[in-house]
Amino acid sequence: MSEDQLSSGQPQEPAAQEPQEEKDVPYSTYKKAVSEKRNRDAELKQVREELARYQQEKKALEDQALKEKDDYKKLFEARELELKAEREKKSELESYINSTKKLNSFMKSLGAPIKEQYLGLVDLDRIALDESGRPDELTTKQLVDDFKKTYPELFLSSAGRIPNDSANGSHKAGLSYEQWLKLPPSEQKKRMKEVT
């Protein structure tokens, strides 16, 4: 067996018999490579600085956006308060309109005019509204009947009265509206029927 063959009988490849020598690089090539490396290092440094500036600007924009969102929250809250106030106004206006509708329906069903000072005695909440917003005729008639039963003296006709009702004993001494207003509230309720 030769030295070129292994104990297994396979031929061994010749090893590199000559060690590779490092060749000297010319000075100009070396200068050029060092210069390029410096240029790349400078470019890399510049790119890193630009990236850092970009990241700072991006963060500043995000912070500004968050601040603006806070302003939007405040704006949103202000708009919500305005909307709530407008809804309350609308509700009050609708309530006033509905009360007016109910009062007109009551006066129409009553058939006889009553003095404005007695309108406070009418419980308009008892009149229901239908789906279209009109006063219900049945509840209106029930309220009118109850009102006439409770305050019949408001509907006494003046026909058949003589100028001096006290002469025939049908006239009762009563209170004027102004006198009634001067009474305490508990007394007003008790003496309401005496108002003339």
SULKAWO-V895938 format. One record per backbone hydrogen bond with DSSP energy under -0.5 kcal/mol. CO is the residue of the C=O (numbers start at 1). NH is the residue of the N-H. Records with the same first field share a line. If there is no record, write none. Layout:
# SULKAWO-V895938
CO = NH / NH
This chain:
# SULKAWO-V895938
2 = 5
4 = 12
6 = 9
10 = 6
17 = 19
21 = 23
26 = 30
27 = 31
28 = 32
29 = 33
30 = 34
31 = 35
32 = 36
33 = 37
34 = 38
35 = 39
36 = 40
37 = 41
38 = 42
39 = 43
40 = 44
41 = 45
42 = 46
43 = 47
44 = 48
45 = 49
46 = 50
47 = 51
48 = 52
49 = 53
50 = 54
51 = 55
52 = 56
53 = 57
54 = 58
55 = 59
56 = 60
57 = 61
58 = 62
59 = 63
60 = 64
61 = 65
62 = 66
63 = 67
64 = 68
65 = 69
66 = 70
67 = 71
68 = 72
69 = 73
70 = 74
71 = 75
72 = 76
73 = 77
74 = 78
75 = 79
76 = 80
77 = 81
78 = 82
79 = 83
80 = 84
81 = 85
82 = 86
83 = 87
84 = 88
85 = 89
86 = 90
87 = 91
88 = 92
89 = 93
90 = 94
91 = 95
92 = 96
93 = 97
94 = 98
95 = 99
96 = 100
97 = 101
98 = 102
99 = 103
100 = 104
101 = 105
102 = 106
103 = 107
104 = 108
105 = 109
106 = 110
107 = 111
115 = 118
116 = 119
118 = 121
119 = 122
122 = 124
123 = 126
124 = 127
126 = 128
128 = 136
130 = 133
134 = 130
136 = 140
137 = 141
138 = 142
139 = 143
140 = 144
141 = 145
142 = 146
143 = 147
144 = 148
145 = 149
146 = 150
147 = 151
149 = 152
151 = 154
152 = 155
153 = 156
158 = 161
163 = 165
164 = 167
165 = 168 / 169 / 170 / 171
175 = 196
176 = 180
177 = 181
178 = 182
179 = 183
180 = 183
184 = 187 / 188
185 = 189
186 = 190
187 = 191
189 = 192
191 = 194
192 = 195
194 = 175
